[in-house]
Amino acid sequence: MPIRFHNFVILTHFDLELKIEGEQKIKKMVEGTMSLDAVIKEAVDLENIPIEEVFDNLKCTKEGLTSEEVQERLDMFGYNKLEEKKESKILKFLGFMWNPLSWVMEAAALMAIAMAHGGVITNVIHFTTHVGHFQQVLTSIGNFCICSIAIGMIIEIIVIYGVHGYGYRNGIDNLLVLLIGGIPIAMPTVLSVTMAIGSHKLSQQGAITKRMTAIEEMDGMNVLCSDKTGTLTLNKLTVDKEMIEVFAKGVGKDLVVLMAARASRMENQDAIDCAIVSMLADPKEARAGIKEVHFLPFNPTDKRTALTYIDGAGNMHRVSKGAPEQILNLAQNKAEIERKVHAMIDKFAERGLRSLGIARQEVPEGSKESAGGPWEFVALLPLFDPPRHDSAETIRRALDLGVSVKMITGDQLAIGKETGTRLGMGTNMYPSSSLLGENKDQLGAVSIDDLIEKADGFAGKKRCLRGGLESALGKSAV
């Protein structure tokens, strides 16, 4: 008969303790996992609870974690993983080129390339980017040094490797000494310091240099084009009250000065405003007894200023001052006085005086936007801009050095000639319109280039003529 053995589990006291300890450890791990999960899921605000509860939730102490506790947490949660995405550097670079700003820049580059073939733009760019003598000298010295170093290195390579049999490292050291020592690194610095000393000496004589190369550019200069107002003259205008020409009946010269002052700014004054207001005994008289309604400042289009005001009787008036032609165009009686006004302007110009027109009107509508009544041409004021005390001497010294000085002014031709006579520049001047091919009957068969080269100046300039004049002089110099 087969014998059957029954399996009996016999637990000793030691085995029972191990079992209980294991169950408690598993329970502790489960509780710790639940607590740490709550922390990870941000269910517990660790920033706003006491430090003891923080340690309790994290299941740790101030001493930190033991090696066994670290391993347990690694088994439960694993390592922290930081995802890394790989992307193509080429696609990333092309992404920078694919946005609205890049499209605008690319379109501008294409337009610049297309417009570079235009004749006018090409000529201007060629003129403004002309390489100066200073840069040419630096380039020549640099090229000479590079060629000398290259020849020396070739000779040294043949000698040290072919003849003496130097090692690779020793030969390279010798070649580097020749290469580094032969480059004139300090030469641009020395020349720049020389230029800076020259600029300092010029500043002591009252000259202003905008860039370092201006010194060597001035050394090669043979034609000097200069503005009249503010450069050859002081731009400090004065008005001769006795020479004021009045055209309106019943108006005295004192009232003309007062009208001109009313049409002037009281703050941020230009040279004309300052000259006129200074003629009053007290500048406050320009606004005394009136209420200012609207002031029209000077602008290049209208070329005049105007003041709309209400007098003590409650009537609205408007007074304006500006270029005589602009003021004359406003006047209702232009046809009657035009010839006399032009004759007086020419008379002032022959004496080197500029003219300023004054006009007035009533505004019965009482609104600053209304056109008002007819304008009345009141008077012409002569303006004198005295030359600088050193202009004549400077021009004489320039002429002695072989530099031709040409005056470019926006005033009348007669004013330019009178100023040129006072400064010793000569009176061979022409109107700016002659540069556009006008007045051919007066010029005869003289070409534009010969006209520019022989002229002492041009008067009545326009904005588009200055660039053309400088470009023509630059071409003739080249």
C-alpha positions as CSV (number, residue, x, y, z in Angstrom):
1,M,0.0,0.0,0.0
2,P,1.5,3.3,-1.0
3,I,2.5,5.7,1.7
4,R,1.2,9.3,1.5
5,F,3.0,12.3,3.1
6,H,1.0,15.4,4.1
7,N,2.7,18.8,3.8
8,F,2.6,20.6,7.0
9,V,3.7,24.3,7.4
10,I,5.6,24.7,10.6
11,L,6.3,28.4,11.4
12,T,8.8,29.1,14.0
13,H,9.0,32.3,15.9
14,F,11.8,33.7,13.7
15,D,9.8,32.9,10.5
16,L,6.8,34.7,11.9
17,E,8.8,37.8,12.6
18,L,10.1,37.9,9.1
19,K,6.6,37.5,7.7
20,I,5.3,40.4,9.8
21,E,8.2,42.6,8.9
22,G,7.8,41.9,5.2
23,E,4.1,42.8,5.3
24,Q,4.8,46.0,7.2
25,K,7.5,46.9,4.7
26,I,5.2,46.3,1.7
27,K,2.5,48.3,3.4
28,K,5.0,51.1,4.1
29,M,6.1,51.1,0.5
30,V,2.5,51.2,-0.7
31,E,1.7,54.0,1.6
32,G,4.9,55.8,0.6
33,T,4.1,55.4,-3.0
34,M,0.6,56.8,-2.5
35,S,2.0,59.7,-0.6
36,L,4.6,60.4,-3.2
37,D,2.1,60.1,-6.0
38,A,0.0,62.8,-4.4
39,V,3.1,65.0,-4.3
40,I,3.9,64.3,-7.9
41,K,0.4,65.0,-9.0
42,E,0.6,68.4,-7.1
43,A,-2.2,67.4,-4.8
44,V,-0.1,68.7,-1.9
45,D,1.1,72.3,-1.8
46,L,4.7,71.9,-0.4
47,E,5.3,75.6,-0.4
48,N,2.6,76.5,2.1
49,I,2.8,73.7,4.6
50,P,5.2,73.3,7.6
51,I,8.6,71.8,7.0
52,E,7.7,68.8,9.2
53,E,4.7,67.9,7.0
54,V,6.9,68.3,3.9
55,F,9.3,65.7,5.2
56,D,6.4,63.5,6.2
57,N,4.8,63.7,2.7
58,L,8.1,63.1,1.0
59,K,8.9,60.2,3.4
60,C,12.4,61.5,4.2
61,T,14.2,63.4,7.0
62,K,16.6,66.3,7.2
63,E,19.5,63.8,6.9
64,G,18.3,62.8,3.4
65,L,17.8,59.4,1.9
66,T,19.8,56.3,2.4
67,S,21.1,54.2,-0.4
68,E,18.3,51.6,0.1
69,E,15.6,54.3,0.0
70,V,17.1,55.8,-3.1
71,Q,17.0,52.3,-4.8
72,E,13.4,51.8,-3.6
73,R,12.3,55.1,-5.2
74,L,14.2,54.2,-8.4
75,D,12.3,50.9,-8.5
76,M,9.0,52.7,-8.0
77,F,9.4,55.7,-10.3
78,G,12.4,55.1,-12.4
79,Y,14.8,57.8,-13.7
80,N,13.7,61.3,-14.7
81,K,13.6,61.4,-18.5
82,L,14.3,64.6,-20.5
83,E,12.9,64.2,-24.0
84,E,15.4,65.4,-26.7
85,K,14.0,66.1,-30.1
86,K,16.4,66.0,-33.0
87,E,15.9,68.6,-35.7
88,S,17.7,69.3,-38.9
89,K,20.0,72.3,-38.8
90,I,19.5,72.9,-42.5
91,L,15.7,73.1,-42.1
92,K,16.2,75.3,-39.1
93,F,18.4,77.7,-41.1
94,L,15.9,77.8,-44.0
95,G,13.1,78.5,-41.5
96,F,14.8,81.8,-40.6
97,M,14.6,82.8,-44.3
98,W,10.9,82.1,-44.5
99,N,9.0,84.8,-42.8
100,P,7.5,88.2,-43.8
101,L,10.5,90.2,-42.6
102,S,12.9,88.1,-44.6
103,W,10.7,88.4,-47.7
104,V,10.9,92.2,-47.5
105,M,14.7,92.1,-47.2
106,E,15.0,89.7,-50.1
107,A,12.7,91.8,-52.2
108,A,14.8,94.9,-51.3
109,A,18.0,93.1,-52.3
110,L,16.6,92.1,-55.7
111,M,15.4,95.6,-56.3
112,A,18.8,97.0,-55.4
113,I,20.4,94.6,-57.9
114,A,17.9,95.5,-60.6
115,M,18.3,99.3,-60.0
116,A,22.1,99.1,-59.9
117,H,22.1,99.1,-63.7
118,G,20.3,102.5,-63.9
119,G,22.6,105.2,-65.3
120,V,21.8,107.9,-62.8
121,I,22.1,105.7,-59.7
122,T,25.3,104.1,-61.0
123,N,26.9,107.4,-61.5
124,V,26.0,108.7,-58.1
125,I,27.2,105.5,-56.4
126,H,30.5,105.7,-58.3
127,F,31.0,109.2,-57.2
128,T,30.2,108.7,-53.6
129,T,32.2,105.5,-53.2
130,H,35.4,106.8,-54.7
131,V,38.4,105.3,-53.0
132,G,40.5,108.0,-51.4
133,H,44.3,108.3,-51.5
134,F,44.6,107.3,-47.9
135,Q,42.9,103.9,-48.6
136,Q,44.9,103.4,-51.8
137,V,48.2,103.9,-49.9
138,L,47.1,101.4,-47.2
139,T,46.1,98.9,-49.9
140,S,49.4,99.3,-51.8
141,I,51.5,98.8,-48.6
142,G,49.5,95.8,-47.6
143,N,49.8,94.1,-51.0
144,F,53.6,94.8,-51.0
145,C,54.0,93.2,-47.6
146,I,51.9,90.2,-48.6
147,C,54.0,89.6,-51.7
148,S,57.2,90.0,-49.8
149,I,56.1,87.6,-47.1
150,A,55.0,85.0,-49.6
151,I,58.4,85.2,-51.4
152,G,60.3,85.0,-48.1
153,M,58.3,82.0,-46.9
154,I,59.0,80.1,-50.2
155,I,62.7,80.8,-49.9
156,E,62.7,79.8,-46.2
157,I,60.8,76.5,-46.9
158,I,63.4,75.6,-49.5
159,V,66.3,76.4,-47.2
160,I,65.1,74.9,-43.9
161,Y,63.6,71.7,-45.3
162,G,65.6,71.1,-48.4
163,V,69.1,72.3,-47.3
164,H,69.2,71.9,-43.5
165,G,66.6,69.2,-43.1
166,Y,64.7,70.7,-40.3
167,G,61.9,68.8,-38.6
168,Y,58.3,69.6,-39.3
169,R,57.6,71.4,-36.0
170,N,60.8,73.5,-36.0
171,G,60.2,74.6,-39.6
172,I,56.6,75.6,-38.9
173,D,57.7,77.7,-35.9
174,N,60.2,79.6,-38.1
175,L,57.5,80.1,-40.8
176,L,55.0,81.5,-38.3
177,V,57.6,84.0,-37.0
178,L,58.1,85.3,-40.5
179,L,54.4,85.4,-41.2
180,I,53.4,87.1,-38.0
181,G,56.3,89.5,-37.9
182,G,56.0,90.6,-41.5
183,I,52.4,91.7,-41.4
184,P,52.2,95.5,-40.7
185,I,49.6,95.2,-38.0
186,A,50.4,98.6,-36.4
187,M,50.5,100.5,-39.6
188,P,46.8,101.5,-39.7
189,T,46.9,102.5,-36.1
190,V,49.9,104.7,-36.6
191,L,48.3,106.4,-39.6
192,S,45.0,106.8,-37.7
193,V,46.9,108.4,-34.8
194,T,48.6,110.8,-37.3
195,M,45.2,111.7,-38.8
196,A,43.8,112.3,-35.3
197,I,46.7,114.7,-34.5
198,G,45.9,116.5,-37.7
199,S,42.2,116.8,-36.8
200,H,43.1,118.1,-33.4
201,K,45.3,120.8,-34.9
202,L,42.5,121.8,-37.3
203,S,40.1,122.0,-34.4
204,Q,42.4,124.4,-32.7
205,Q,42.1,126.6,-35.7
206,G,38.2,126.5,-35.6
207,A,37.8,123.7,-38.2
208,I,35.3,120.8,-37.7
209,T,36.2,117.4,-39.2
210,K,33.4,114.9,-39.5
211,R,35.7,112.0,-40.4
212,M,39.4,111.2,-40.3
213,T,39.8,110.9,-44.0
214,A,38.6,114.5,-44.5
215,I,42.1,115.7,-44.0
216,E,43.6,113.8,-47.0
217,E,40.5,114.5,-49.1
218,M,40.9,118.2,-48.4
219,D,44.6,117.8,-49.5
220,G,43.4,116.7,-52.9
221,M,40.7,119.3,-53.3
222,N,40.8,121.7,-56.2
223,V,37.2,123.0,-56.2
224,L,35.3,124.3,-53.1
225,C,31.5,124.8,-53.4
226,S,30.1,126.9,-50.5
227,D,26.7,128.0,-49.5
228,K,26.3,131.8,-49.0
229,T,23.9,132.1,-46.1
230,G,25.4,131.0,-42.8
231,T,28.7,129.9,-44.4
232,L,30.1,133.0,-46.1
233,T,27.7,135.2,-44.2
234,L,26.8,135.4,-40.5
235,N,23.1,134.6,-41.1
236,K,22.4,137.5,-38.7
237,L,20.0,139.6,-40.6
238,T,19.4,143.3,-40.1
239,V,16.7,145.6,-41.5
240,D,17.3,149.2,-42.5
241,K,14.0,150.9,-41.5
242,E,14.7,153.9,-43.7
243,M,14.9,151.8,-46.8
244,I,11.4,150.1,-46.3
245,E,9.3,150.6,-49.4
246,V,5.6,151.1,-48.6
247,F,2.9,150.3,-51.3
248,A,-0.3,150.6,-49.2
249,K,-1.8,154.0,-48.7
250,G,-2.1,155.4,-45.2
251,V,0.4,153.0,-43.7
252,G,3.6,154.2,-42.0
253,K,6.9,152.3,-41.6
254,D,6.3,151.8,-37.9
255,L,3.1,150.0,-38.7
256,V,4.8,147.9,-41.4
257,V,7.4,146.8,-38.8
258,L,4.6,145.9,-36.4
259,M,2.7,143.9,-39.0
260,A,5.9,142.0,-39.8
261,A,6.5,141.3,-36.1
262,R,3.0,140.0,-35.7
263,A,3.6,137.5,-38.5
264,S,6.7,136.3,-36.7
265,R,7.2,133.6,-34.1
266,M,7.7,134.7,-30.5
267,E,9.5,131.5,-29.6
268,N,11.9,129.3,-31.6
269,Q,12.6,132.2,-33.9
270,D,14.6,131.9,-37.1
271,A,17.0,134.6,-38.3
272,I,14.3,136.6,-40.1
273,D,11.9,136.6,-37.1
274,C,14.6,137.6,-34.8
275,A,15.7,140.5,-37.0
276,I,12.2,141.9,-37.3
277,V,11.1,141.4,-33.7
278,S,14.3,143.1,-32.5
279,M,13.3,146.3,-34.3
280,L,10.5,146.8,-31.8
281,A,11.2,148.7,-28.5
282,D,9.7,145.8,-26.6
283,P,9.2,142.3,-28.2
284,K,5.9,142.0,-26.3
285,E,4.4,144.7,-28.6
286,A,4.1,142.1,-31.3
287,R,1.1,140.5,-29.4
288,A,0.0,143.5,-27.4
289,G,-3.7,144.4,-27.7
290,I,-4.6,141.4,-29.9
291,K,-5.8,137.9,-29.4
292,E,-3.9,135.3,-31.4
293,V,-6.3,132.8,-33.2
294,H,-4.0,130.9,-35.5
295,F,-0.4,131.0,-36.7
296,L,0.8,129.5,-40.0
297,P,4.5,128.5,-39.7
298,F,6.9,128.8,-42.6
299,N,7.0,125.8,-45.0
300,P,8.9,125.3,-48.3
301,T,5.7,125.2,-50.3
302,D,4.0,128.4,-49.2
303,K,7.3,130.2,-48.3
304,R,5.5,132.5,-46.0
305,T,4.1,132.8,-42.4
306,A,0.7,134.2,-41.4
307,L,-1.1,135.2,-38.2
308,T,-4.8,135.4,-37.8
309,Y,-5.8,137.6,-34.8
310,I,-8.7,139.6,-33.3
311,D,-8.0,143.3,-32.4
312,G,-9.3,145.3,-29.5
313,A,-12.5,146.2,-31.4
314,G,-13.4,142.5,-31.9
315,N,-12.6,142.4,-35.7
316,M,-10.6,139.6,-37.1
317,H,-7.5,140.3,-39.3
318,R,-4.8,138.3,-41.0
319,V,-1.2,139.4,-41.8
320,S,1.5,137.5,-43.7
321,K,5.2,137.9,-44.5
322,G,7.4,135.8,-46.8
323,A,9.0,135.6,-50.2
324,P,8.0,138.6,-52.3
325,E,6.7,136.5,-55.2
326,Q,4.5,134.5,-52.9
327,I,3.1,137.6,-51.2
328,L,2.6,139.3,-54.5
329,N,0.5,136.4,-55.8
330,L,-1.8,136.8,-52.9
331,A,-2.5,140.5,-53.6
332,Q,-5.7,141.5,-55.4
333,N,-3.9,144.5,-57.0
334,K,-1.0,142.4,-58.3
335,A,-1.3,143.7,-61.9
336,E,-1.1,147.3,-60.7
337,I,2.0,147.0,-58.5
338,E,3.9,144.0,-60.0
339,R,6.3,146.1,-62.1
340,K,7.1,148.5,-59.3
341,V,7.6,145.6,-56.8
342,H,10.0,143.8,-59.2
343,A,11.9,147.0,-59.8
344,M,12.4,147.6,-56.1
345,I,13.4,143.9,-55.6
346,D,16.1,144.3,-58.3
347,K,17.2,147.6,-56.7
348,F,17.7,145.9,-53.3
349,A,19.5,143.0,-54.9
350,E,22.0,145.3,-56.6
351,R,23.0,146.4,-53.2
352,G,23.2,142.8,-51.8
353,L,19.9,143.1,-50.0
354,R,17.2,140.4,-49.8
355,S,13.5,141.4,-49.9
356,L,10.7,140.4,-47.6
357,G,7.1,141.0,-48.6
358,I,4.3,142.0,-46.2
359,A,0.5,141.7,-46.9
360,R,-2.7,142.0,-44.9
361,Q,-6.4,141.2,-45.2
362,E,-9.6,141.4,-43.1
363,V,-11.6,138.3,-42.1
364,P,-15.2,139.5,-41.8
365,E,-16.5,135.9,-41.4
366,G,-14.7,135.8,-38.0
367,S,-13.4,132.2,-38.6
368,K,-9.8,131.1,-39.0
369,E,-10.8,128.6,-41.6
370,S,-12.5,131.2,-43.9
371,A,-10.7,132.6,-46.9
372,G,-11.2,136.2,-45.8
373,G,-11.4,139.4,-47.8
374,P,-8.9,140.5,-50.5
375,W,-5.2,140.6,-49.7
376,E,-3.4,144.0,-49.8
377,F,0.3,144.1,-50.6
378,V,1.6,146.5,-47.9
379,A,5.4,146.8,-48.2
380,L,8.9,145.4,-49.0
381,L,11.5,145.1,-46.3
382,P,15.3,145.0,-47.2
383,L,17.3,142.3,-45.3
384,F,21.0,142.5,-45.1
385,D,23.2,139.5,-44.1
386,P,26.7,140.7,-43.4
387,P,29.7,138.5,-44.5
388,R,31.8,136.8,-41.9
389,H,34.8,138.7,-40.7
390,D,37.2,136.0,-42.0
391,S,35.4,134.9,-45.2
392,A,37.3,137.2,-47.5
393,E,40.7,136.2,-46.1
394,T,39.8,132.5,-46.2
395,I,38.7,132.8,-49.9
396,R,41.9,134.7,-50.7
397,R,44.1,132.0,-49.1
398,A,42.1,129.2,-50.9
399,L,42.6,131.0,-54.3
400,D,46.4,131.4,-53.5
401,L,46.5,127.6,-52.9
402,G,45.0,126.9,-56.3
403,V,41.5,126.0,-55.0
404,S,38.6,127.5,-57.0
405,V,35.8,128.7,-54.8
406,K,32.2,128.7,-56.1
407,M,29.2,130.2,-54.4
408,I,25.9,128.3,-54.4
409,T,23.0,130.4,-53.2
410,G,19.2,130.4,-53.4
411,D,19.1,134.2,-53.5
412,Q,18.8,136.3,-56.6
413,L,21.7,136.5,-59.0
414,A,22.3,140.2,-58.3
415,I,22.7,139.4,-54.5
416,G,25.2,136.7,-55.3
417,K,27.2,138.9,-57.5
418,E,27.2,141.7,-54.8
419,T,28.3,139.3,-52.1
420,G,31.0,137.8,-54.4
421,T,32.3,141.3,-55.1
422,R,32.6,142.0,-51.3
423,L,34.4,138.7,-50.7
424,G,36.7,138.9,-53.7
425,M,35.3,135.8,-55.4
426,G,34.4,137.3,-58.7
427,T,31.1,138.1,-60.4
428,N,31.1,135.5,-63.2
429,M,27.9,133.9,-61.8
430,Y,24.9,132.3,-63.6
431,P,21.3,131.5,-62.7
432,S,20.8,127.9,-61.7
433,S,18.4,127.4,-64.6
434,S,21.4,127.5,-66.9
435,L,22.5,124.1,-65.6
436,L,19.3,122.6,-67.0
437,G,20.0,124.0,-70.5
438,E,17.9,127.1,-70.2
439,N,19.1,130.6,-71.2
440,K,21.0,129.2,-74.2
441,D,20.9,132.5,-76.0
442,Q,22.9,134.2,-73.3
443,L,25.4,131.4,-72.9
444,G,26.0,130.8,-76.6
445,A,28.0,127.7,-77.5
446,V,29.4,127.1,-74.0
447,S,28.9,123.6,-72.8
448,I,27.6,122.7,-69.4
449,D,30.9,121.3,-68.2
450,D,32.8,124.4,-69.3
451,L,30.1,126.6,-67.7
452,I,30.5,124.8,-64.3
453,E,34.3,124.9,-64.4
454,K,34.6,128.6,-65.3
455,A,31.7,130.0,-63.2
456,D,32.3,131.7,-59.9
457,G,28.9,130.6,-58.6
458,F,25.2,129.9,-59.2
459,A,22.2,131.7,-57.8
460,G,18.6,130.7,-57.4
461,K,19.5,127.1,-56.9
462,K,16.9,124.3,-56.9
463,R,17.0,121.1,-54.8
464,C,17.7,118.9,-57.7
465,L,20.7,121.0,-59.0
466,R,23.1,120.6,-56.1
467,G,23.6,116.9,-56.6
468,G,24.0,117.4,-60.4
469,L,26.6,120.2,-59.8
470,E,28.6,118.0,-57.5
471,S,28.4,115.0,-59.8
472,A,29.6,117.1,-62.7
473,L,32.5,118.5,-60.8
474,G,33.4,115.0,-59.6
475,K,33.5,113.6,-63.1
476,S,35.7,116.4,-64.3
477,A,38.1,115.8,-61.4
478,V,38.3,112.1,-62.3
